[in-house]
Amino acid sequence: MTEPSGETAPEAPEDGEQDAVEQDAAGREDAAPSSGAAETPEAAETPESVETSEGAETSEAADGAEPSKDAAPELSEAQAELAAQRELRARIEARKAEKSGPVESGGKLSGTAADLLAAVRAVEGGSASGGAFYAPAPEPPRAPRPPETTVRPAAPAAPPAPTAGALAGVREVLARGGAPETLAGQAAAALGEQAAEALTEDPWRLLAVTGVRPEQADGFARALLGGACGPDDPRRAVALTVWLLDRAALQGHTALTLDEVAAGLARHEVPDPEKAVETAVSEGAVLVFQEEEPEEAEPEDAEEGEPSEAAVAGDEGPAEPPLLGLDRYALAEESLADGLARLVRTVTAEEWDGGELERAVGGHGLVLHTGGEAARAEPLALAAAARERGLRVLVTVHDAERVGAEDRAAGTTVPLAALLSGTAGPGRDEEGALALDLLVVLDAPQLDVETAAMLVEALPDGCRLVLGGDPEVLGSAGPGAVFADALAARVCPRVASRRPDPGPLGELVSGIGIGELNQVEAPGKEVVIVPVRDAGEAVHRTVQLVADSVPRAFGLSPEQTRVITVGHGGSAGTRALNTALKQRLNPGPGRFGGYDPGDRVAYAPATGRTVTGTVLGADAEGLRLSTGEGEVVVPKERVESALRHGWALTAHQAAGGRWPAVVVVLPGDAAPGLSRPWVYTAFGRAERHLSVVHGVDQALPRSVAEVLAPARTTRLRPLLIGLLATPDEE
């Protein structure tokens, strides 16, 4: 493999020093408070491991969620929809009562787990406080809809911004604690109108503000409480327990084991971690779950009434470890499991002619389809055939840029965010359900649990749902592993495509999927390796490729090329690359908050979702962007926190997208962030040409062969098995 003709390796820059790769925790590295008094929150980036869970690059999980003066952060469509369910809380409690609380197998618990169970049941029974202690900005999430009801409340408008009085009160408390007053907006949005009183009573609730770290909250508490607080303060223990679960959500987890939470508390010098967890449960701040392993069927040749060998031995097998979770993710997973079970049970099975996928969809309410990029043609063909049957069919995709002009005009394919917000798609009936008989979801691995719950809740009884995607790519930027959990549950047909991705790029990516980084024949320069010695050279060569070499060799404009790197920080992260690319491709003074017309940008309208576009200009309302979802206005107060230049993206931001040419940048300090799913995702974004700016030596083949993304801790798989356990259907 050779690089495009005409390139020569530049001399290494004099200052070839490389910074350590920094990972902004879910885009929150800029969210650290600005400097204040001693032992108060300070402005500092928080280096994190570049990839901490299955592709959950914490740099994207909440990208753009930094504080923005006094403005309340916008809510995602999913959060707004979930906030509509406050009126269903009574139903939630009734449902919990029917289930005797979240722990079903309490007889198997002992020690701390048994104590936690008792605490939960005390909350459920009303003998202990069960009020929400540490709610995030949105209200509690959508509750699982009871099977007998079909009511789907319409999503209300986002909660109003904090009042001037509330902001003033919070500023006063922050000033007394030595914390920056610029945190007032987020604190008021997270804690409500009584935020000032809440912070005065419990200063550690400052951890609800994005980017505030425990040591900063400790300094704030000491400034307000003096000698009346210490490491063993129960308020600190509860706040830290919730904070740990919030951090875990940024890494894709919807729950953590009791031992993991206790270990995290110990790292933050909580004297009695187990007691701290019990306190958090009794206060209603977190929930505890004990999932049961699915029961195995008795052997067919067993005599009636004859006990199994395990029963004779008195061995019930090891119980699953107790899990701790936050209310919003617990309810979202339960709602999603219930919704999927509803679709499975209410569909009318029919015999459809056609291939394996068509036959499976005809007979089932939920079908999973797996395969690479070429396999997307199969669910699209299914959708076309279903329309010919007279069904109401819609295809939805993760990235708006992948909706073709014809499909956009016909309304047959829409971006998922637009479907959920109501700006595209068939609209909803009087019950809030989408007027659909079949929904095909492509890029299903990018579904986080809250978005998936809202989507499934919007489908009417009897609607068929096809979730399709490539299980090898990075998982969602938000919490949950919806597609992976549904596949692992084995409760519905799973149709695997046998259609290979074509050409040298398809061969390369397919090899990566099975752990092999092969050298492929690329006579048309489909794959080019560009070796570099340091990060400075990596940035230089990247700009050269995007601006000169790729356009000259392939006739592609710089707008048709995307740069993908491991993280936002570091010597060759998105910040450094975007600075260099702007200087070359669209130089200007940045007169609109650092941006100029023509700048390529990445906009985060909500946590875990990135929309790419181009700056059009600015007016009194804010910065105007042209995106695949249409023209978007970013409010002035959100430009700094929710917008980045977008010539260079992280792999999570790029997941679900495809471009004619892709340049993957791997400087030496990127090695710790590499894994097989990361490489598979980054390399797989290229349609015609892939350049790899390679400075990680043997770390690249080693990561492909050996480094798998850590599994996410979730509850969806056992929930689905409990609701839909049937003989495996292939």
N, C-alpha and C positions, 0 to 999 in steps of 0.2 A: 504494500500500500504506500502511496506517495502523496505528498501534499500538492495542492494546486500549483500549476506552473507559475513561474515568475516570482516565487517567494524566496527570500534568503533570510537566514536566521540573523536577527539583529544582535548587536553586542549586548552583553549583560549590563544592566544599569549599575552605576557605582554603588548605589545604596541597595544592594541586593538582599538586605535583611528582610526576613519574613516574620510577620506577626503571627501569633498563634491563631488558628482558626477560631473565630468567635461565633457563637450561635445565640441569637437573641431569642430568649425563651418566648416562643409563640409571638414573635414580633414585639415583645415587651421590653426589649433592651433599652429602648429610648423612653420607656415609661417610668423609669426610676425618678423619684422626686428630685427636684433641684435642691441645691445646698441650703441648709438651714443651720440652726444652732448645733452645738456639739451633741452627739448621740441622737440626732434626728435624721430623717431621711435625707440622703444626699444624691446628687446626680451621678449615677454610675451605671455603666452597662453591666449586665449580668452574664458572664460567659457560661454557656451550657454545653453539654456534649452535643455535637453536631446532629446526631441522629439518635434519639433516645428510645424510640419504639418503632414499630413496623412502619418505617418511612415517616413516622410522625416527626418530621423536622420541626422542632418546636419553634423555629423561626417563622413558620407559616401558620401554625395552628391558630394564632390570633393576630396575624399580621395587620399592622395598622391600628392596634388597639391602644396606642399610647395616649396619655392624658392630653386633653386639648383645652387648656385654660379652664373656664367655668362651664363649658358646654357639656351637656349630658351626651354620652355616646349613643349613636343610633342603634336601634335594635334590628337584628336580622328578621327576615320574614318569618323564619321558624320560631324565633323568640316571641315575636308579636302574636303569632297564632297560638303559641303555648300560653301566653299571658291571658288569652281569652277564657281560659278554663277555670278561673277562680270560682265561678258559680258552680263548678262541678266538684268542689272540694268535699261537699257532703257525700257525694256518690263515692268519692275515693275512700273516705273513712268507712262507709258502709261496706265497700268491697274489701278493705283491709280486715274489717271485723269478721266478714264471712270466711276469710282465709286464716283467721286467728293470728294476725300479724304477719310481718314479712318472713318470719322464721317458721318453716313447716316441720322441720325435723329436730325439734328441740330435744327430743329424747336422746339424741346422739351426742349432745353437747355436754361439756364438763368444764370446770375451771372458769377461766375468764370468759369463754364463749357462752357458757351457761349464765354467767352474771350479765353479759350483754343481752341475752335473750330476755332475762327477767326485766332488765331496764326498758327494753323495747315494749314489752307487754304492759309495763307500768304506764308508758306514754300512751299506748293504744287504749288502755283502760281508763285513762283520765286521772290517774293518781299522781302522775308526774307531768311536768310541763312538756307540751308537745309543740309549742309555737315555733315558728320559723325563727332561728337564731341569726342566721348569717346569709340572708337571701341575696343573690346577685341582682343586677339591675332589672331583669325581667321578673314577672311574677312566676309562681310555681308552674311547671310545665303541664301540658295537656294530660289529663288523666286517661287511663285505659277506659274505653267506652264499654259499658256493660253490654253483653250480647243482645239483650232484649230491646235496646234503644237504637234508633237511627238518627238521633238529633246531632247535628254538626253545627255548632254556633259559628257565626261569621267572625272573622278576625277583626278586632277593634283597632282603632288607631293606636299608635305607640303611646305609652304613658307620657303625660305632659312633662315638660322640663321643670326642674326644681324652681320654686318661686324665689324672688329676690330676697325675701325674708329668710328662707331656709339657707340660701347661699351665704348671706351675711353672718348667720349664726355659726355655720361651719367654718367660715374664714376666721372668726374670732377664736374658736376652739383650736384650730390649727395653729394660729399665731401663738396662743398660750403654750402649745406643745412644741413650738419651734419648728413646725413643719411648713413647707411652702404653701402659700394660700392658693396657688394654682391648682392644687388638688381638690379644691372645694367642689367644683362641678361634678367630678367623678364620685366623690364621697357622698354628696347629696343624692346623686342618681342611684348609687348602690344601696344606700341606707334609708332613703326616703325623706319625707319632710321633717322627721324628727332626728335627722342625722346628727345635729349638734348635741342633743341630749344623749343619743346613743354613744357617741364618741367620748363624751364627758364621763358617762357611767362605765364604759368599757373601751379604753383607748385602743386595745388590740383589734378592734373592729376596723381599724384603718387598713388592715390586711385585705379588706374587700376592694380596695382601690388597686387597679391594675398596676403592677410593677413594684409595689411596696413590698419590701422583704422583711422577714422576721426581726432582724437586728434593728431595722429602722422603726418598726412598730414598737419594739422594746424601748428604744430611746424616746419615742413619743410618749409612751406610757410613763416612763420615769419622770419626764418633764411635767406631766400632769398630776401624777399620783405621789411622786417623791418616794419616801421609804415605805409607802403602803403597798408596794407591789414587789414581786420577785419571780424567779423562774417557776415556782410552784403555784402561782396564782391560777385558780381554776378557769378564770376568764381567758388567760393566755393559753392554757391547755386546749380549751374548746376551739379558740380561734385558729390555733396552729393545726389542729386536726382537720378543720375545714379547709385551711390553706393547702395542706398536703394533698387533699383530694382534688382541689381545684388545679393544683400543679399536675397531678396525674392525668386529669382530663386533657390538659394541653399536650400530653404525650399519647393520647388516644385511649386511655383507660376510662371505663365508666365506674370502676370500683377498685379497691385494693384489699389485699388480705389483711387480717388483723395484725399479723406479724410485721408486714411492710409498714403499716401506719405506726406501730409501736417503735419500730426501728427509726423511722423518720422523726418521731417526737424525741427519741433519745439523742439523735444528732443535734437537736436544738435545745438540749440540756433540760428537758422536762424530767423532773426527778422520778416520777412514777408513771411511765407511759401507759400501762394497762389501766390504771385508775383514771388517767386523762381520757382515754377512749370511752370508758364507762360513763364519765361525766358528759362527754359530748353526745353520747347516745341518749342518756336520760334527759338532757336538755332539748332533745329533738333536733340537734344540729346535723346529725348524720343518722343513717339507717344501717342496720345490720341484717345480713341475709345468710342463710345456710342452705345452699343448693344441694339437692339430692342427685346422686348419680342415677340415670335411667335404669329401671329394673330390667334384668335380662330374662328372656323367655326361657321357660323350662324345656329341657330336651324332649323331643317328640316321643322318645321311647321310654320316658319315665312313667312308672306305675302311678295310677291315680292315688292321691293321698300320700305318696312316698315323698319324704322331705328331700331337698337337694343336699348335695355334699356340703355346700357352704353352711346350710342350716344345721346339719348334723355336727359340723365342726364348730358351730357357734360363731362363725366368722361372717359378719355382714359386709366386710370390705371397708376400706378407709373412707370416711366421710369427706366431702369437699371442705376445705378450710373456710371458716366464716369470712364473709366479705363485708366491707364497709363502703357505703356509697352516699352520694348526695341525692337529695329528694328529686331534683330535676331530671337527672339521668336515670334514676331508678324508674320513675314514672314514664319517662320516654321509652325505655326498653320494654316495660310492661305494655304500654299502649301499642308499640310496634308489634310485639308478639301477638297481642289480642287482635290487632287489625289484620295481620297476615292470616291468622287462624280463621277470622271471619270470611276473608276472601276465599280461602280453601273450602270452607263449609257451605258457602252460599252459591257457588258457581254451579251451573247446570252442565253436566258432562255431555259432550257431543263427540261424534266421530268426524274428524276433519281429515280430508285427503291431503297428501303432500309428504314432505320429509319428516324426519324425526322430530324436529322442533314444532312443526305444525300439528302433528298428531298429539304431542304432549300438551300443547296449549289448548287444543280442543277439549281435552278431557280433564284439565286441572285449572284451578284458580291461581296457582303460583308455580312458575317455572323459572329455573335458573339456567342461563346460557353462558358458557365460558369459551374464550378463544382470544386470539390476538387481533391485530388491527384489521386484517382481511376478513375475519369472522363477523365483523359488524354488518356485512352484507346480508347475513342470514336473518337476523331479527328485522332488518329493514324489508326484506322480501316477505317475511311473515306479516308485517304490518300491511303491505300492499295487498296480499292475498286476503287478509281479514276485511279490508275495505271492500273488496269485490264481493264478499259475503254479505255486505250491507251493514257491517258493524261500525260503530263509532270508535275510531282508533286514533291514538296520538303517540308520537315518539318524542321523548325528551332526552336532552344531552346536557352534560356538565358545562361545556364551554360554548358560549354563544357564538364564537367565531367559527364553530364547526357546523352551523346551520346554513345550508346553501340558500342562495337567493330564491330558487324555485320553491323549496320547502317552506321558506319564510313567507313567501307570497301566498302559498296554498294553505299555510297554517298546519301542515302535517307534521312538522318537527319544530319544537320550541325549546329554548333554554329552560332548565329546571327552575331557576330562580324566578324567571318570568311567569312560569306556570303557577308557582306557589303564590306569587304576589297578585295574580289575577290580570297581569298586563298582557298575557298571551294564553292561548288555549281555549277550550270550549266554554269557559264560564261555569258557574255553579247553579244548582237548582235551589229550591226554597229550603232544603235541608242542609245546604252547604256542600253537597257532593258534586264532583265533576261529572259532566254528562258524557261518560265514556263506557264502552264495553270492553276495551282492551287498552292498556297502557304499557308501552315498551320503554324501559329505562336503560339507556346505554350509559357506560362509565359508572356502573353501580358501585365499584369499589370506592368511589369518591363520596358516597352517601355517609354522612355522620348520622348518629342515632336520632337526634332531634329532628333533622330535616326529613329523614325517612319516616319517622312517626307521623309528622304532619302530612306527608304525601299520602301515606297509606290511609290515614284517617279521612282524607278527602275523596277516596274512591268509594263508589256505591257498592252495595251488596250485589254479588253476581258478576262484578267486573273481574276480568282476567289481568294478571300482572306478570310481566316478564322482566326479570332483572338480568341484564347482560353486562359482561365486562371481562377484563383480563385479570385473573386472580394473582398474577405475578407482579403487578404494579404496586407502587406505594399506596397505602391505605388513605383514608380520608384525613383531611387536616383537622377535623373536629373529632370529638370522642366517639368511640364505638368502632365495631368491625362488622358492619351490617352484612355485607356480601359474604365475607369469610365465615361469619357465624351461621348464616343461612346455608351455605354449602356444607359446613361441618355438621349441622344438625341432621341432614339427610332425611328431611321430612317432606320433600317434594321432588318432582322430576328434575334431574340435572342433565342438561344436554351439552356435551362437549363438542365443539367444532373441530373438524379435521382439516380445515382449510389453512394452509401455511401462508405466512407472510412472504411475499415474493422478493426476489432480487438479493443482492449482497446485504442490504440493510436488514431484510427479513431473516436471512441466514445468521447474521451476527446477533441480532436480538434473540432469536430462538435459541441459539447456543447459550447465551447468558441466562435464559430462563431455566436451563438445566445445569447451570453451574460451570459452563465452559466458555472461556473468552477465546474464540477462535480467530485466526487470521483468515480473512475471506478475500477472494479474488474480486477486485473492484476495478474493472477495466475502464469504467466511466467515471472514476474518481468519486464513486458513491460514498466511500469511507476513506478518510485521510487522517493520519496520525501526525501531529505537530509537536515534536519533543521540545521541552523548555527546561531551563536550568533553575529558574527561580520565579517568584511571583511577579516581579517587575517585568520580566520577559513574557510571562503568561498574559499579562494585561496588554502589553504592546502587540503581541502576535494576535490576540483576540480582536483588537481594533483593526488590525491589518486584514484579517480574514473577513470581517463583516463589511468593512468599507471598500476593500479593493479585490482581494483574491476570489472570494465567492461570487461577487457580481461579474467579475471578468471571466471566470471559468464556466459559470452556469447561467449567466444572463438574469440573475435574481437581484432585486433591489435590496438594500439593507432592511427595509420594512418587512421583507419576506424571510428574514433570518432572525432566529432567537438564540440568545446566549443563556446557557444553564450552568449554574455553579452550585456549590454545596450549601453555602449560607449567605446571610446578608453582610456579616462582618468579615474580618480577616483581610489579608493583603491582596486577595483577588476575589473577594466576595462581591455581591451585587452592588454595594455602594461604590467600591473602587472601580468596578467595571463600568457602571452607569455614568460615573463622573467622566471617565476617559471617552466613553462612547458619545456622550453628549457633546463634549468638546470637539470631537471629530465630525459627528453627523448633524448636529443642530446647535452650534455655538450661540450663546446669547447671555444676557445679563441675569436671566431668571427673574424678570420683573414681576411675575405673578407668584409670589411666595416661593421663589426658586425655580419656577417653570416658565417656559416660553411656548408660544404657539408652535406646533410641530413636534414637541417633545413626546416621546413614547413613554407611557406611564402604566403603573400597576396600581389599581385602586381597590381598597379593601372596604366594601360597603358594610360588611359584617364579619364577625370573627370566623376565620376559616374559609373565607371565600374571596377570591381575587378576580377582578375584571381588568383586562388589559385594554388600553385605548390610546388615543392621541389628543393632546391638548389643542383645543380650538381657540380659546381666549378666556377672558374673565369679565365679569360685570359685578353689579352690586350684590348679587346673590352668591357668587362664588366662582369657582373655576369650572369652565365648561369643557367636557370631554366628548369625543366621538368614540363609542365602543360598539362591540357586537350586539349589545342590547339596546342600541340607540343612543341619543344624546343624553348625557348625564351631567348634572350640576353637583359639584362637591362644595358644600358650604365652606365659607372662608375659615371658620373656626375648626374645620376638620381637615384642611389641606395638609397641615403639618403632620397630623397623626395617622391619616388614612391613605396617604398617597406616597408613592415612590416612583422614581424613574424606572422604566420597564423594558429597556433594551435587554437587560440581563435579569433573569428570574431564577428562583430556586426550583428544584425538581417538584416540590409540592405545588408551587404556583403554576408550574407548567403542566402538571398532570391533567389529563383529559384533553389537552390541546395538541395540535399537530401543525408543523410549519414546513415549507419547502426545504429550508436549510436550517440546521441546528449546529451551534458550536458549544461543545461541552468543555468547561474549563476545570482542570484538575491540578492546581498548584500543589506543592509538597505538603502544605499544611492542611490540605483537604482530606488526607488519608484517613484520619479517624472517623470521618463522616460517611465513608463509603460502605455500601452493603450491596448484596445482589439486587434487591428491589430498587435501590436508588439508581444503580447503573442501568438496570433494565428499563426503568422509567425514563431516565434522561436520554439514553441512546434511542429509545423508541419514539421520541417526539419528532424525528426527522422523516420527511417523506421522500426527498430526493438525494439529499447530501448531508453527511455527518462529518464534522471536523472535531477531533479530540485533541485539545491542547493539554499535553500529557507531561506532568512533572511529578508523578507519584511512584514511578518505578514499578516494583513488583507488588505494591499495595493494591493496584487495580485488579490483576488476575487473582490475587489472593482473596480480595473481598468478594469477587464473583464466585469463587469456588467455596469459600468457607463462611462468609459473614451473612447470616440470615437476620432479618429484622426481628427484634424481640416480639413475642406474642403480646397482644393486648388483653388485659383482664376485663372481661365483660360478662354480662349475664344473659345475653340474648339466646345463645345456643341452648342452654338448659331450659329456658322458658319455652322456646319453640318445641323442644322435645317433649316437655310436659304437656303441651297443648295438642301436639299433632303427631305424637309418636306412632308411626305405622311401619310396616315392613318396608325396607329400603326399595325405592323405585329408581331404576336406572333408565 
